[in-house]
Amino acid sequence: MDQYIIMGGKPLVGEVVIEGAKNAALGILAGAIMADEPVLIENIPDVNDVNVLLEAIQGIGAIVDRIDSHKVRINGATINSVYVDYEYIKKIRGSYYLLGALLGKFKEAQVALPGGCNIGSRPIDQHKKGFEALGAVVKIEHGGIINARADELVGNHIYLDVVSVGATINIMLVASRAKGKTIIENAAKEPHIVDVANFLNSMGANIKGAGTDVIRIKGVDSLHGSDYSIIPDQIEAGTFMLAAAATKGDVLIKNVIPKHLDAITAKLVEIGCEVEEFDDAVRVVAKKRLGHTNVKTLPYPGFPTDMQPQIATLLALSEGTSVVTESIFENRFKYVDELARMGADIKVEGNMAVINGVEKLMGAAVSSPDLRAGAALVIAGLVAEGVTILDQIEYIERGYERFHEKLASLGASMEKININDERAIKKFKLRVS
């Protein structure tokens, strides 16, 4: 088991390059198995969730050729099983995309119920509703296995009761191979929805309207090979933007689509940060203590729920009182107790956190409760006085590639060490003291 050790107090300065979007990669890699020809996917992030999904895809018989850490070639022609019982697949949320991909291609799929971070209820009822509308019978069997079968998949008009990114992608996967036309209303509009749709279209699918709340799909008989590059990760980019602001730094964040970051940029500018946009980069500069604001998480283009812990950490050090309202996941404030141990003044009332900004945080031994909360606690460690030791970093490495190395390249005093290596901790403290 590893942990991060951080000596806070240094501004982040320099340039950082953002990887491909994890959430897009999970849907795209699953979709790649629907073709019976090689599919080359570039700009995949080298993170645990992606690596686990690739092992699961290989486990059902597909050919997976990992060309390098950011490029893979997949051929689904050799798939010999629709039963995904890979032990670790339960640990990632993206496993349910294999359900849609296999059902769309073979009209049958059996996949373990997905896991991921425990940030609240993420039911698959909208996925099930969509599959059933297209002609499938869906059952959740003993042991948490989702079983979906169809004699025939036929397009239909589907209205999602709630905006769901996962259900939108899964229904697109199945409907791309269903007979006739499918209309998805109240569809999610996130950038990675558009990326998955563009990828499927590059393989011969007929999907229009992705990025709006109405997506129209004409089913096709087959999908062919393709070469495709994944969009940059807006959440990784946003995390570095807020880290730069929190540390009063000056960071150029490269390989981004600035439009995808509008909600984050708007809040940073509102509290007094300087944000400069370029064609494929943003520069974040903070020269003073920032101000307060109110934030409410909403589906895209609103403020992303995956950035809520990070901005709450920034506001914990800002001047005045801020309110953060979480409207997507009910368990997304589990990091607050850890921040409180570092001196933050945050009170949670239902789905709302009231944050009274403090002058400083103090280093402490803290634990990552989930992926984005872990990133937020790293930001807290970067600005805290003294040493912060953060464990359960396996959550962070599910979604951030070389996180500690990138931060260190920007000037952070931060290392990844073995949790039992007392000598490494002493050496780090001696070196930074």
Secondary structure, DSSP 8 states (H G I E B T S, - for coil): -EEEEEE-----EEEEE--B-HHHHHHHHHHHTT-SS-EEEES----HHHHHHHHHHHHTT-EEEEEETTEEEEEGGG---SEE--GGGGG-GGGHHHHHHHHHHHSEEEEE------SS----HHHHHHHHHTT-EEEEETTTEEEEE-S--B--EEE-SS--HHHHHHHHHHHTTSBSEEEEES----HHHHHHHHHHHHTT-EEE-TTSSEEEEE--S----EEEE--B-HHHHHHHHHHHHHTT-EEEEES--GGGGHHHHHHHHHTT-EEEE-SSEEEEE--S-----EEEB-STTSB-GGGHHHHHHHHHTSSSEEEEE--S-TTTTTTHHHHHHTT-EEEEETTEEEEE--S--B--EEE--SHHHHHHHHHHHHHSBSEEEEE-TTTGGGT-TTHHHHHHHTT-EEEEEETT-HHHHHHHHHHH-
